[in-house]
């Protein structure tokens, strides 16, 4: 499992979005990964989901970040 935030964020994405985000500049990937980490830390619903399935919580947070970006 990747240890850096960008690698963890990319791993949480579905394959289609992972490919799209991987094609963006590293700075953009870092910005999205930081937003993803904030989402994981701030959302109490994700805390409950994280207890049941950490990977599902990470995937949901990644989906939310991309949804906000695509507006």
C-alpha positions as CSV (number, residue, x, y, z in Angstrom):
1,X,0.0,0.0,0.0
2,X,1.4,3.4,-0.9
3,X,2.5,5.5,2.1
4,X,2.5,9.0,0.6
5,X,-0.7,11.0,0.5
6,X,-0.9,11.2,-3.3
7,X,-0.3,7.4,-3.7
8,X,-3.0,6.7,-1.1
9,X,-5.4,9.1,-2.8
10,X,-4.8,7.5,-6.2
11,X,-5.3,4.0,-4.7
12,X,-8.7,5.1,-3.2
13,X,-10.0,6.3,-6.6
14,X,-11.9,4.1,-9.0
15,X,-9.8,3.1,-12.1
16,X,-11.3,5.7,-14.4
17,X,-10.7,8.6,-12.1
18,X,-7.3,7.2,-11.1
19,X,-6.2,7.3,-14.7
20,X,-7.5,10.9,-15.1
21,X,-5.9,12.2,-12.0
22,X,-2.7,10.4,-12.7
23,X,-2.5,12.5,-15.9
24,X,-2.6,15.8,-14.1
25,X,0.5,17.7,-12.9
26,X,2.0,16.6,-9.6
27,X,1.0,19.8,-7.9
28,X,-2.7,19.2,-8.8
29,X,-2.4,15.6,-7.5
30,X,-1.0,16.9,-4.2
31,X,-3.7,19.5,-3.9
32,X,-6.4,16.9,-4.4
33,X,-4.7,14.5,-2.0
34,X,-4.6,17.2,0.7
35,X,-8.3,17.9,0.2
36,X,-9.0,14.2,0.4
37,X,-7.1,14.0,3.7
38,X,-9.1,16.9,5.1
39,X,-12.3,15.2,4.0
40,X,-11.3,12.0,5.9
41,X,-10.4,14.0,9.0
42,X,-13.4,16.3,9.1
43,X,-16.4,14.1,8.2
44,X,-17.9,12.2,11.1
45,X,-19.9,9.9,8.9
46,X,-16.7,8.7,7.3
47,X,-15.4,7.9,10.8
48,X,-18.2,5.4,11.3
49,X,-17.6,3.9,7.9
50,X,-13.9,3.8,8.5
51,X,-14.5,1.5,11.5
52,X,-16.3,-0.9,9.3
53,X,-14.2,-0.6,6.1
54,X,-11.3,1.8,5.9
55,X,-11.0,1.4,2.1
56,X,-14.7,2.2,1.6
57,X,-14.3,5.4,3.7
58,X,-11.2,6.4,1.7
59,X,-13.0,5.7,-1.6
60,X,-16.1,7.7,-0.5
61,X,-13.9,10.7,0.6
62,X,-12.1,10.5,-2.8
63,X,-15.4,10.5,-4.6
64,X,-16.6,13.6,-2.7
65,X,-13.4,15.5,-3.4
66,X,-13.7,14.8,-7.1
67,X,-17.4,15.7,-7.1
68,X,-16.6,19.1,-5.6
69,X,-13.9,19.6,-8.1
70,X,-16.2,18.8,-11.0
71,X,-18.9,20.9,-9.4
